[in-house]
Amino acid sequence: MRTHAESVHEQFDPQGQAYLSSAVHAQGPELAYAERLVAQTLPATATALDVGCGAGHLSFRLCRLLSRVVALDPSAGMLATVAREAAARGLQSLATHQGSVESLPFADETYDLVATRYSAHHWSRMDAALAQMRRVTRAGGVLLLIDSLAPEEPLIDTHLQAIELLRDRSHVRNRSPSEWQRLLAAAGFEIVEHQRWPTRIDFASWIERMRTTTERVAAIRALQLMAPLEVQQALALEPDGSFVLHTGLFWARRAG
Ligand SMILES: C[S@@+](CC[C@H](N)C(=O)[O-])C[C@H]1O[C@@H](n2cnc3c(N)ncnc32)[C@H](O)[C@@H]1O
């Protein structure tokens, strides 16, 4: 038996290199879009926190635009990968910090930008997480939240969350756009912009990245094959199990 936090460590500590070379994480239209928003909104003197930095792909982009970026993750393995890669790229404005979103180890109103990409679906206490992110954002500062989205339709949502959990025991849930709108408003953020993009998930590399066991891969394939036609179509399911997820971006001002 493991706690959720132990599952996060188990899943991510050995996987820094796999996430560094993952095409889904290294690329994606949301990265260029986020860079444009940051460049248009924040001065080069601004500072940023990247929560759940993983192998650091968002942090590396933010470093090109801002004076100081702190990459935070609970996983020491991920942080070691980020520090190594930042040194190789000569990114001196990037610092790493071990910690979790539910108890951010920073003073109130420290950052002009608080960002997170493909991490929020692992957070088990979303209210605490968003309250902490708001707390460390300066008055007038911004939140950049990027994550894989849940479909609004319960039938499709249930199937997606089930295969996500079978693949990765540290998965909590993807949120739908309307859930994010409610959560962000309740946490004191005013959404300025929301965008979404389809992201093709290559089945073989998706399960390899999380070292999904043979039994659980078989369960995912069985679920995919028994899924109703509406689900298979909505997820654009392919014969080898590859499918399409949607990536959502929310750009929000700290209200008040
Ligand atoms: C898929 S990786 C992130 C990818 C990365 N942000 C990028 O843009 O390539 C998910 C990361 O979220 C981190 N994570 C999980 N639970 C967390 C929590 N409660 N607080 C902060 N980070 C967390 C994991 O350790 C993992 O490194």
The ligand as an SDF file (V2000), in Angstrom:
LIG
                    3D

 27 29  0  0  0  0  0  0  0  0999 V2000
    4.0500   15.1570  -16.6550 C   0  0  0  0  0  0  0  0  0  0  0  0
    5.1230   15.8310  -15.5120 S   0  0  0  0  0  0  0  0  0  0  0  0
    5.1800   17.5740  -15.8720 C   0  0  0  0  0  0  0  0  0  0  0  0
    5.6650   17.9950  -17.2060 C   0  0  0  0  0  0  0  0  0  0  0  0
    6.3000   19.3710  -17.2800 C   0  0  0  0  0  0  0  0  0  0  0  0
    5.5990   20.3680  -16.4980 N   0  0  0  0  0  0  0  0  0  0  0  0
    6.4710   19.8110  -18.7120 C   0  0  0  0  0  0  0  0  0  0  0  0
    5.9990   20.9080  -19.0740 O   0  0  0  0  0  0  0  0  0  0  0  0
    7.0820   19.0600  -19.4960 O   0  0  0  0  0  0  0  0  0  0  0  0
    4.1230   15.9360  -14.0340 C   0  0  0  0  0  0  0  0  0  0  0  0
    4.9190   16.4530  -12.8490 C   0  0  0  0  0  0  0  0  0  0  0  0
    4.0150   16.8450  -11.7900 O   0  0  0  0  0  0  0  0  0  0  0  0
    4.6610   16.5950  -10.5780 C   0  0  0  0  0  0  0  0  0  0  0  0
    3.6980   16.5790   -9.4710 N   0  0  0  0  0  0  0  0  0  0  0  0
    2.8730   15.5730   -9.0970 C   0  0  0  0  0  0  0  0  0  0  0  0
    2.1820   15.9180   -7.9970 N   0  0  0  0  0  0  0  0  0  0  0  0
    2.5800   17.1720   -7.6620 C   0  0  0  0  0  0  0  0  0  0  0  0
    2.2350   18.0720   -6.6060 C   0  0  0  0  0  0  0  0  0  0  0  0
    1.3350   17.7430   -5.6740 N   0  0  0  0  0  0  0  0  0  0  0  0
    2.8390   19.2750   -6.5630 N   0  0  0  0  0  0  0  0  0  0  0  0
    3.7370   19.6320   -7.5120 C   0  0  0  0  0  0  0  0  0  0  0  0
    4.1010   18.8150   -8.5390 N   0  0  0  0  0  0  0  0  0  0  0  0
    3.5340   17.6000   -8.6060 C   0  0  0  0  0  0  0  0  0  0  0  0
    5.3420   15.2280  -10.8110 C   0  0  0  0  0  0  0  0  0  0  0  0
    6.3820   14.9700   -9.8860 O   0  0  0  0  0  0  0  0  0  0  0  0
    5.8210   15.3680  -12.2440 C   0  0  0  0  0  0  0  0  0  0  0  0
    7.1730   15.7710  -12.3290 O   0  0  0  0  0  0  0  0  0  0  0  0
  1  2  1  0
  2  3  1  0
  2 10  1  0
  3  4  1  0
  4  5  1  0
  5  6  1  0
  5  7  1  0
  7  8  2  0
  7  9  1  0
 10 11  1  0
 11 12  1  0
 11 26  1  0
 12 13  1  0
 13 14  1  0
 13 24  1  0
 14 15  1  0
 14 23  1  0
 15 16  2  0
 16 17  1  0
 17 18  1  0
 17 23  2  0
 18 19  1  0
 18 20  2  0
 20 21  1  0
 21 22  2  0
 22 23  1  0
 24 25  1  0
 24 26  1  0
 26 27  1  0
M  CHG  2   2   1   9  -1
M  END
$$$$
